[in-house]
Amino acid sequence: KLYEMGSKAYKCKERYSTTKSRDNKVSLKEVQHLTEKERTRRASKKTTLILTFIGIFLSVILIIIIGPEKVKNTFLQYTFYQVLFFVILYVLSWVLRGLKFYFVLKSAGVDINILKAIELAILGGFANIFALFQAGDVTRIVALKIHTKKDFGTASSPVFGDMLSGALGLILLVLILLTFVEPKDTKWTITSFTLLSLMVLAIFIVSFFGEKISSILSSRDSKVVTFIINMVNTLSYSLKNKSFYISVIISILSWFVEGLSFSMLFTGIYWTHTVTAEALGNIVKIIPITPGGVGTFEGVAALYISRYGISYSQAFAHSLSYHLMTKVILAVIGPICSVSLLPSKRKNSG
């Protein structure tokens, strides 16, 4: 009996020792996991601060280039309420652009939350004010590559889709406005219909012949060809998704709100004329000739507005002020959105 009791006691001790050892291992793993999580969190905070600092630094450089006094005087020439409503509407237009980008990403199968999509859209606008060669689109492509962990072809596709959605929305808004605004402008209507026809043709080709184009190109072994194949495949998938066409509707709304922000700077001119002028100025920016469309936008917008009881020089001055103020706004809100370059914690697909 004593032997049996001793044997049982030894087994209990051994079992307790094994359980304790296993618990210690689990505890050690949990500590390691928490330590890794803390390190990632700290690194994320550090990167956010660095990116925000870079953004603010670029903003300061932009204001210095323009001239602090010129920036100040541009805002002071309007009433408080004009500037207030202008800023609110312009920021709202970028929030809508971000929402549009979210639906384009959704159509391409990319899982990024709405806030992140809005941040990326604004960051793209901020980057675009510094360069001619669509720096904002390149920034968004790089950010999407980080988020999706996909190749550049797949990451580029939603950005091209977003550009297409934006252009479609703008042209459709122009056609809607030109249909109802008097007097009719046949020349701009024909131009808009021509651009719309070309875009619809491009959508048709990519949607229905994208896979065939990819299969023909797949016989060639090249990084450039692989990039094109992946981009065409993703874009073809996106254009067949209803989310893309929802983005076009949001695009029309975003351009309309942006046009309303432009109309805040004009007094005595009916809002439909100023919204139309702003939209026509943006149509010229579809193919960038100057950095951010400076000069071309003002010229077209002023030419249209000068028909309605304001001199061309006055209209041009207001359009230039508007363009300058939009850049300052993007320079202020853009750096905050630098955080969107950080990898998303959500699992992405696409």
C-alpha positions as CSV (number, residue, x, y, z in Angstrom):
1,K,0.0,0.0,0.0
2,L,2.8,2.4,0.9
3,Y,4.4,1.6,-2.5
4,E,1.1,2.3,-4.4
5,M,0.7,5.5,-2.5
6,G,4.2,6.6,-3.3
7,S,3.8,5.6,-7.0
8,K,0.6,7.7,-7.2
9,A,2.3,10.7,-5.6
10,Y,5.2,10.5,-8.0
11,K,2.8,10.3,-11.0
12,C,0.8,13.3,-9.7
13,K,4.1,15.3,-9.3
14,E,5.2,14.4,-12.8
15,R,1.8,15.3,-14.3
16,Y,1.9,18.7,-12.4
17,S,5.5,19.3,-13.6
18,T,4.4,18.6,-17.3
19,T,1.4,20.9,-17.0
20,K,3.4,23.7,-15.4
21,S,6.1,23.4,-18.2
22,R,3.4,23.6,-20.9
23,D,1.7,26.6,-19.2
24,N,5.1,28.3,-19.0
25,K,5.7,27.7,-22.8
26,V,2.2,29.1,-23.6
27,S,2.9,32.1,-21.4
28,L,6.3,32.7,-23.0
29,K,4.7,32.6,-26.5
30,E,2.0,35.1,-25.4
31,V,4.8,37.4,-24.1
32,Q,6.7,37.1,-27.3
33,H,3.5,37.8,-29.4
34,L,2.7,40.9,-27.2
35,T,6.3,42.1,-27.6
36,E,6.2,41.7,-31.4
37,K,2.8,43.5,-31.4
38,E,4.2,46.4,-29.3
39,R,7.2,46.7,-31.6
40,T,5.0,46.8,-34.7
41,R,2.8,49.4,-33.1
42,R,5.8,51.6,-32.2
43,A,7.3,51.2,-35.7
44,S,3.9,52.2,-37.2
45,K,3.7,55.3,-35.0
46,K,7.3,56.3,-35.9
47,T,6.6,55.8,-39.7
48,T,3.4,57.8,-39.4
49,L,5.3,60.7,-37.7
50,I,8.0,60.6,-40.4
51,L,5.5,60.5,-43.3
52,T,3.5,63.4,-41.8
53,F,6.7,65.4,-41.2
54,I,7.7,64.9,-44.9
55,G,4.2,66.0,-46.0
56,I,4.3,69.1,-43.8
57,F,7.8,69.9,-45.1
58,L,6.5,69.7,-48.7
59,S,3.5,71.9,-47.8
60,V,5.8,74.6,-46.3
61,I,8.0,74.5,-49.5
62,L,4.9,74.9,-51.6
63,I,3.7,78.0,-49.7
64,I,7.3,79.4,-49.8
65,I,7.4,78.9,-53.6
66,I,4.0,80.6,-54.0
67,G,4.8,83.3,-51.5
68,P,3.2,83.5,-48.0
69,E,2.0,87.1,-48.7
70,K,0.3,86.0,-51.9
71,V,-1.4,83.1,-50.2
72,K,-2.6,85.4,-47.5
73,N,-3.9,88.1,-49.9
74,T,-5.6,85.4,-52.0
75,F,-7.8,84.3,-49.1
76,L,-8.4,87.8,-47.8
77,Q,-9.9,89.2,-51.0
78,Y,-13.1,87.2,-50.3
79,T,-15.6,87.4,-47.4
80,F,-15.3,85.0,-44.5
81,Y,-18.5,83.1,-45.6
82,Q,-17.2,82.8,-49.2
83,V,-14.0,81.2,-48.0
84,L,-15.8,79.1,-45.4
85,F,-18.3,77.5,-47.8
86,F,-15.6,77.2,-50.5
87,V,-13.3,75.2,-48.1
88,I,-16.2,73.0,-46.8
89,L,-17.4,72.2,-50.3
90,Y,-14.0,71.6,-51.7
91,V,-13.0,69.2,-48.9
92,L,-16.3,67.5,-49.3
93,S,-15.6,67.0,-53.0
94,W,-12.4,65.2,-52.1
95,V,-14.2,63.0,-49.5
96,L,-16.5,62.0,-52.4
97,R,-13.5,61.3,-54.6
98,G,-12.2,59.0,-51.9
99,L,-15.6,57.3,-51.8
100,K,-15.5,56.9,-55.6
101,F,-12.0,55.4,-55.3
102,Y,-13.3,52.9,-52.6
103,F,-15.9,51.6,-55.1
104,V,-13.3,51.3,-57.8
105,L,-11.1,49.3,-55.4
106,K,-14.1,47.2,-54.5
107,S,-14.8,46.5,-58.1
108,A,-11.2,45.3,-58.5
109,G,-11.5,43.0,-55.5
110,V,-9.2,45.1,-53.3
111,D,-10.3,45.1,-49.6
112,I,-9.4,48.5,-48.2
113,N,-11.8,50.4,-45.8
114,I,-13.5,53.6,-46.8
115,L,-11.3,55.9,-44.6
116,K,-8.1,54.5,-46.1
117,A,-9.5,55.0,-49.7
118,I,-10.3,58.6,-48.8
119,E,-6.9,59.1,-47.4
120,L,-5.3,57.7,-50.5
121,A,-7.4,59.9,-52.8
122,I,-6.4,63.1,-50.9
123,L,-2.8,62.0,-50.7
124,G,-2.8,61.5,-54.4
125,G,-4.2,65.0,-54.9
126,F,-1.5,66.4,-52.6
127,A,1.3,64.7,-54.5
128,N,-0.1,65.9,-57.8
129,I,0.4,69.5,-57.0
130,F,4.2,69.1,-57.0
131,A,4.8,67.4,-60.4
132,L,3.8,67.2,-64.0
133,F,3.9,63.4,-64.5
134,Q,0.9,62.4,-62.3
135,A,2.9,62.0,-59.1
136,G,-0.3,61.4,-57.2
137,D,-1.3,58.4,-59.3
138,V,2.2,56.9,-58.8
139,T,1.9,57.5,-55.0
140,R,-1.4,55.7,-55.0
141,I,0.0,52.8,-57.0
142,V,2.9,52.4,-54.6
143,A,0.6,52.5,-51.6
144,L,-1.7,49.9,-53.2
145,K,1.2,47.6,-53.9
146,I,2.2,47.8,-50.2
147,H,-1.4,47.1,-49.1
148,T,-2.3,44.3,-51.5
149,K,1.2,42.8,-51.7
150,K,0.6,42.3,-55.4
151,D,2.6,43.2,-58.5
152,F,2.7,46.7,-60.0
153,G,0.3,45.7,-62.8
154,T,-2.4,44.6,-60.4
155,A,-1.8,47.6,-58.1
156,S,-1.9,50.0,-61.1
157,S,-5.3,48.8,-62.4
158,P,-7.5,50.4,-59.7
159,V,-5.7,53.7,-60.2
160,F,-6.3,53.6,-63.9
161,G,-9.9,52.6,-63.2
162,D,-10.3,55.5,-60.9
163,M,-8.9,57.9,-63.5
164,L,-11.4,56.4,-66.0
165,S,-14.3,56.7,-63.6
166,G,-13.3,60.4,-62.8
167,A,-13.1,61.3,-66.5
168,L,-16.5,59.6,-67.3
169,G,-18.1,61.4,-64.4
170,L,-16.7,64.8,-65.4
171,I,-17.7,64.4,-69.1
172,L,-21.2,63.2,-68.1
173,L,-21.6,66.2,-65.8
174,V,-20.6,68.6,-68.6
175,L,-23.1,67.0,-71.0
176,I,-25.9,67.2,-68.4
177,L,-25.1,70.9,-67.7
178,L,-24.7,71.8,-71.4
179,T,-28.1,70.2,-72.1
180,F,-29.9,72.5,-69.6
181,V,-27.8,75.7,-69.5
182,E,-28.6,78.5,-72.0
183,P,-27.2,79.5,-74.4
184,K,-26.2,76.1,-75.8
185,D,-22.6,75.5,-76.6
186,T,-22.4,73.2,-79.6
187,K,-18.6,73.1,-79.8
188,W,-18.1,71.9,-76.2
189,T,-21.0,69.4,-76.6
190,I,-19.4,67.8,-79.6
191,T,-16.0,67.7,-77.9
192,S,-17.5,66.0,-74.8
193,F,-19.5,63.5,-76.9
194,T,-16.3,62.6,-78.8
195,L,-14.4,62.0,-75.5
196,L,-17.3,60.0,-74.1
197,S,-17.4,57.8,-77.2
198,L,-13.7,57.1,-77.0
199,M,-14.0,56.1,-73.4
200,V,-17.0,53.9,-73.9
201,L,-15.2,52.2,-76.8
202,A,-12.1,51.6,-74.5
203,I,-14.4,50.2,-71.8
204,F,-16.1,47.8,-74.3
205,I,-12.7,46.6,-75.7
206,V,-11.2,46.0,-72.2
207,S,-14.4,44.4,-70.8
208,F,-15.0,41.9,-73.7
209,F,-11.6,41.4,-75.2
210,G,-9.3,42.0,-72.2
211,E,-8.8,38.2,-71.6
212,K,-8.0,37.6,-75.3
213,I,-5.5,40.4,-75.4
214,S,-3.9,39.0,-72.2
215,S,-3.7,35.5,-73.7
216,I,-2.1,36.8,-76.9
217,L,0.5,38.8,-74.9
218,S,1.2,35.9,-72.5
219,S,3.4,34.2,-75.2
220,R,6.0,36.8,-74.6
221,D,8.2,36.6,-71.6
222,S,8.9,40.2,-70.4
223,K,8.3,42.2,-67.2
224,V,6.6,45.0,-69.2
225,V,4.3,42.4,-70.8
226,T,3.5,40.8,-67.4
227,F,2.7,44.3,-66.0
228,I,0.3,45.0,-68.9
229,I,-1.4,41.5,-68.7
230,N,-2.0,41.8,-64.9
231,M,-3.3,45.4,-65.3
232,V,-5.6,44.5,-68.2
233,N,-7.0,41.4,-66.4
234,T,-7.7,43.3,-63.2
235,L,-9.2,46.2,-65.1
236,S,-11.4,43.8,-67.2
237,Y,-12.7,42.2,-64.0
238,S,-13.3,45.7,-62.5
239,L,-15.3,47.0,-65.5
240,K,-17.7,44.0,-65.3
241,N,-18.5,44.8,-61.7
242,K,-21.5,47.1,-60.8
243,S,-19.3,48.8,-58.1
244,F,-17.4,50.5,-60.9
245,Y,-20.5,52.1,-62.3
246,I,-21.6,53.2,-58.8
247,S,-18.2,55.0,-58.7
248,V,-19.1,56.9,-61.9
249,I,-22.3,58.2,-60.3
250,I,-20.3,59.3,-57.2
251,S,-17.8,60.9,-59.6
252,I,-20.5,63.1,-61.2
253,L,-21.6,64.2,-57.7
254,S,-18.0,64.9,-56.6
255,W,-17.3,67.1,-59.7
256,F,-20.6,68.9,-59.1
257,V,-19.7,69.7,-55.5
258,E,-16.3,70.9,-56.6
259,G,-18.0,73.1,-59.1
260,L,-20.2,74.6,-56.4
261,S,-17.0,75.4,-54.3
262,F,-15.7,77.3,-57.4
263,S,-19.0,79.2,-57.6
264,M,-18.5,80.5,-54.1
265,L,-15.8,82.9,-55.3
266,F,-18.1,84.6,-57.9
267,T,-20.9,87.0,-57.0
268,G,-23.6,88.0,-59.4
269,I,-23.1,85.0,-61.7
270,Y,-25.7,82.1,-61.7
271,W,-24.2,79.0,-60.2
272,T,-24.9,76.8,-63.3
273,H,-22.5,78.9,-65.4
274,T,-19.7,78.7,-62.8
275,V,-20.1,75.0,-62.3
276,T,-20.1,74.5,-66.1
277,A,-16.9,76.6,-66.4
278,E,-15.1,74.7,-63.7
279,A,-16.0,71.4,-65.2
280,L,-14.8,72.5,-68.7
281,G,-11.6,73.7,-67.1
282,N,-11.1,70.3,-65.6
283,I,-11.8,68.5,-69.0
284,V,-8.7,70.2,-70.4
285,K,-6.8,68.7,-67.4
286,I,-7.6,65.2,-68.4
287,I,-4.5,65.3,-70.6
288,P,-2.0,67.2,-68.3
289,I,-0.1,69.8,-70.3
290,T,1.1,71.9,-67.3
291,P,1.8,70.9,-63.6
292,G,-1.7,70.5,-62.0
293,G,-3.3,72.1,-65.1
294,V,-2.2,75.7,-64.0
295,G,-2.9,78.1,-66.8
296,T,-5.0,75.8,-69.0
297,F,-7.7,75.5,-66.3
298,E,-7.9,79.2,-65.7
299,G,-7.9,80.1,-69.4
300,V,-10.8,77.8,-70.3
301,A,-12.9,78.6,-67.2
302,A,-12.4,82.3,-67.6
303,L,-13.2,82.2,-71.3
304,Y,-16.6,80.5,-70.5
305,I,-17.5,82.8,-67.5
306,S,-16.6,86.0,-69.4
307,R,-19.8,85.5,-71.4
308,Y,-21.9,86.3,-68.4
309,G,-21.2,89.9,-67.4
310,I,-17.6,89.7,-66.2
311,S,-14.4,90.6,-68.0
312,Y,-12.0,87.9,-69.1
313,S,-9.2,89.3,-66.9
314,Q,-11.5,89.3,-63.8
315,A,-12.7,85.8,-64.5
316,F,-9.1,84.6,-65.0
317,A,-8.0,86.3,-61.7
318,H,-10.8,84.5,-59.8
319,S,-10.0,81.2,-61.5
320,L,-6.3,81.6,-60.6
321,S,-7.2,82.4,-57.0
322,Y,-9.4,79.3,-56.9
323,H,-6.6,77.1,-58.2
324,L,-4.1,78.5,-55.7
325,M,-6.5,78.1,-52.8
326,T,-7.2,74.5,-53.7
327,K,-3.5,73.7,-53.7
328,V,-3.1,75.4,-50.3
329,I,-6.1,73.3,-48.9
330,L,-4.5,70.1,-50.3
331,A,-1.2,71.2,-48.8
332,V,-2.8,71.4,-45.4
333,I,-4.9,68.2,-45.4
334,G,-2.6,66.1,-47.5
335,P,0.2,65.5,-44.9
336,I,-2.4,64.2,-42.5
337,C,-3.3,61.5,-45.1
338,S,0.4,60.3,-45.3
339,V,-0.6,57.6,-42.8
340,S,-2.4,55.9,-45.6
341,L,0.9,54.7,-47.0
342,L,1.2,52.4,-44.0
343,P,0.3,48.8,-44.6
344,S,-3.3,48.0,-43.7
345,K,-3.9,45.6,-40.8
346,R,-6.8,44.0,-42.6
347,K,-6.3,41.1,-44.9
348,N,-6.5,42.2,-48.5
349,S,-7.5,40.3,-51.6
350,G,-7.5,41.2,-55.2
